[in-house]
């Protein structure tokens, strides 16, 4: 089944409410924009970029072409210019995005992640990372990491300031992950693929992958509704946890809920050829 390209897609159309709320909280911090501008210069940008290009393999139509095509298709669907993509040797399954001042954005994928996932799931991960770029998360994430280090050198109070800022930044990061999971769904257009990625990240390995059951994992995710009748309470709880990402089961439940929402269906119907979009209504 061919996927629907989402030409003209805007970040505001799929941004998670918690992401928006956390972003607004960061923007209200006095002096943050000034600190961000001072935290990084051209030298830092070049150092990080050169360190990556010197330690990884750049994906292209001549280098890992299948992976390259997955990225190109994901970018077409999200209506986004393709960033550079690198594969890096690392035993920890992970992928991340760096975008310094909007210049030379690139995605890095670890080899262990590629070994764990099938092509559709790999594309879901790439789409998730592209979501950071679509929403300009990548720039903020990269700057924020160095901003915390710089803040700690400002004054004797710097440690306390850095700790508070770090807490708010981590809350923002976790909320941003919900948005990027939605970007993954917009590209895969299959909620089970997204659930499978989260399942494998939670408890998978190349040897166990064939025995994992996506339906059972989704049922496990739905069990959260029986533990607490208001999912919003759980979402708020993970915002203050010592985690860089929300819990995988919680992410799976969130993406399943959004896949069934009028907003998601509206986005697809609006861009589908030969269909008339339905009237939208609030799903939050």
C-alpha positions in Angstrom: 0.0 0.0 0.0 1.5 3.3 -1.1 2.0 6.0 1.5 0.4 9.4 1.4 2.9 12.3 0.9 2.0 15.2 3.3 3.0 18.1 1.1 2.7 21.4 3.0 2.7 19.7 6.4 3.3 22.1 9.3 4.8 21.1 12.7 1.8 22.7 14.4 -0.5 20.1 12.8 1.0 17.2 14.8 2.8 18.8 17.7 1.9 17.2 21.0 0.2 19.6 23.6 2.8 18.7 26.2 5.6 19.6 23.8 4.0 22.9 23.1 3.5 23.6 26.8 7.1 22.7 27.7 8.5 24.8 24.9 6.5 27.8 26.0 7.9 27.3 29.5 11.5 27.3 28.3 10.9 30.4 26.1 9.7 32.3 29.2 13.1 31.8 31.0 14.7 35.2 31.2 17.9 35.6 29.2 17.7 32.1 27.7 18.0 33.3 24.1 21.0 35.4 24.9 22.7 32.5 26.7 22.0 30.2 23.8 23.6 32.6 21.4 26.7 32.9 23.6 26.9 29.2 24.3 27.9 28.2 20.8 30.0 29.7 18.1 31.2 28.6 14.7 34.1 26.7 16.3 31.8 24.5 18.4 29.7 23.8 15.4 32.7 22.8 13.3 34.2 20.6 16.0 31.0 18.6 16.5 30.4 18.2 12.8 34.0 17.2 12.0 34.0 14.7 15.0 31.0 13.0 13.6 32.1 12.9 9.9 35.4 11.5 11.0 34.0 8.7 13.1 31.0 7.5 11.1 29.9 6.4 7.6 27.9 8.9 5.5 24.9 7.3 3.9 24.2 8.1 0.2 22.8 6.5 -2.9 26.2 4.8 -3.3 26.8 4.0 0.4 24.1 1.9 2.1 21.6 2.8 -0.7 18.6 1.0 0.9 19.0 3.1 4.1 19.4 6.2 1.9 16.1 5.5 0.1 14.3 5.0 3.4 15.4 8.5 4.5 14.5 10.1 1.1 11.0 8.7 1.2 10.5 9.8 4.8 11.6 13.3 3.9 9.2 13.4 1.0 6.3 12.4 3.2 7.1 15.0 5.9 7.9 17.6 3.2 11.3 18.2 4.6 14.7 18.7 3.0 16.9 15.6 3.6 19.6 16.0 6.3 22.8 14.0 6.2 22.6 10.6 7.7 25.5 8.7 9.3 25.9 5.2 10.6 28.1 4.8 13.6 29.5 1.6 15.3 28.0 1.4 18.7 26.6 -1.6 20.8 23.8 0.6 22.3 20.7 0.9 20.0 20.2 4.6 19.5 19.7 7.4 17.0 20.0 11.1 17.5 19.8 14.4 15.6 22.1 17.4 15.7 21.4 20.7 14.1 23.7 23.6 14.9 21.9 26.9 14.3 19.9 25.2 11.6 23.1 24.5 9.6 24.3 21.1 8.5 21.7 19.1 10.3 22.5 15.4 10.5 21.1 12.2 11.9 23.3 9.5 13.5 22.1 5.9 13.7 24.0 3.2 15.7 24.7 -0.1 14.0 23.1 -2.1 16.8 19.8 -0.3 16.1 20.0 -1.3 12.5 20.6 -4.9 13.5 17.6 -4.9 15.8 14.9 -3.4 13.5 13.5 -4.3 10.1 13.4 -1.7 7.3 9.9 -0.4 8.1 10.9 0.1 11.7 14.2 1.7 10.7 12.2 4.2 8.7 10.0 4.9 11.7 13.2 5.8 13.7 14.4 8.0 10.9 11.0 9.7 10.8 11.1 10.2 14.5 14.5 12.0 14.1 13.2 14.0 11.2 10.4 15.1 13.5 13.0 16.9 15.7 14.1 18.8 12.6 10.6 19.6 11.4 9.8 21.1 14.8 13.3 22.6 15.2 14.0 20.4 18.2 17.4 19.5 16.9 18.7 23.0 17.2 17.4 23.4 20.7 18.6 20.1 21.9 22.1 20.6 20.7 22.3 24.1 22.1 20.7 23.1 25.4 23.3 20.5 26.2 26.2 23.0 25.9 24.1 25.7 27.6 23.9 23.7 30.8 27.7 23.3 30.9 28.2 27.1 30.3 25.6 28.1 33.0 27.6 26.2 35.6 30.5 28.6 35.1 28.6 31.8 35.5 28.7 32.3 39.3 28.7 30.5 42.7 25.0 30.1 42.1 25.7 28.6 38.7 25.4 25.0 39.9 21.9 25.6 41.3 20.9 27.5 38.1 22.3 24.7 35.9 20.4 22.1 37.9 17.1 23.9 37.6 17.6 24.5 33.9 18.7 20.9 33.4 15.4 19.7 35.0 13.3 22.0 32.7 15.3 20.9 29.7 14.8 17.2 30.4 11.1 17.8 30.9 11.0 19.5 27.5 13.0 16.7 25.9 10.6 14.0 27.1 7.6 16.0 25.9 9.3 16.5 22.5 9.6 12.7 22.1 5.8 12.4 22.0 5.7 14.8 19.1 8.4 13.0 17.2 6.7 9.6 17.7 3.8 11.3 15.8 6.1 12.2 13.0 7.1 8.5 12.9 3.5 7.5 12.6 2.9 10.1 9.8 5.6 8.4 7.8 4.9 4.8 8.5 1.1 5.4 8.5 1.0 2.2 10.5 0.6 2.3 14.3 1.8 -1.3 14.7 5.2 -0.5 13.2 5.6 2.3 15.8 4.6 -0.1 18.6 7.0 -2.7 17.3 9.9 -0.2 17.4 9.1 0.7 21.0 8.7 -2.9 22.0 12.1 -3.8 20.6 13.7 -0.9 22.3 12.1 -1.9 25.6 13.0 -5.6 25.6 14.3 -6.7 22.2 17.5 -8.1 20.8 18.4 -9.5 17.4 17.9 -13.1 18.8 14.6 -12.3 20.5 13.0 -10.1 17.9 11.3 -13.0 16.0 9.6 -14.1 19.2 8.2 -10.8 20.2 4.4 -10.2 19.8 3.3 -6.6 18.9 -0.3 -7.3 19.8 0.7 -8.5 23.2 2.8 -5.3 23.7 -0.1 -3.1 22.7 -2.3 -4.9 25.2 0.4 -4.3 27.8 0.3 -0.6 26.9 -3.5 -0.5 27.2 -3.2 -1.9 30.7 -2.1 1.6 31.8 -5.7 2.7 31.3 -6.8 0.3 34.0 -4.0 1.4 36.4 -5.0 5.1 36.2 -8.1 6.3 34.4 -6.5 9.6 33.5 -3.5 9.1 31.2 -2.7 12.7 31.6 -1.6 12.1 35.2 0.9 9.6 34.0 2.2 11.9 31.3 2.8 14.6 33.9 4.6 12.1 36.1 7.2 11.2 33.4 7.9 14.9 32.9 9.6 15.1 36.3 11.3 11.6 36.2 15.0 11.2 35.8 14.6 10.0 32.2 15.6 11.3 28.8 12.7 9.6 27.2 9.1 8.7 28.3 8.5 5.0 29.2 8.3 2.9 26.0 4.9 1.4 27.0 3.5 4.8 27.6 4.8 6.1 24.3 3.1 3.1 22.6 -0.2 3.9 24.2 0.1 7.5 23.3 0.8 6.8 19.6 -2.1 4.3 19.5 -4.5 6.9 20.9 -3.3 9.5 18.4 -3.6 7.0 15.5 -7.3 6.8 16.3 -7.8 10.5 16.7 -9.6 12.8 14.3 -6.5 15.0 14.0 -4.4 12.2 12.6 -7.1 11.0 10.3 -7.7 14.6 9.1 -4.0 15.0 8.2 -4.1 11.9 6.0 -7.4 12.6 4.4 -6.5 16.2 3.6 -3.5 15.0 1.6 -5.0 11.8 0.1 -5.6 12.1 -3.7 -9.3 12.1 -4.6 -10.7 12.4 -1.1 -12.5 15.2 0.6 -11.4 16.0 4.2 -13.9 15.7 7.0 -14.5 18.6 9.4 -11.9 18.6 12.1 -12.7 18.7 15.9 -10.7 18.9 19.0 -9.3 15.6 20.2 -7.6 16.8 23.4 
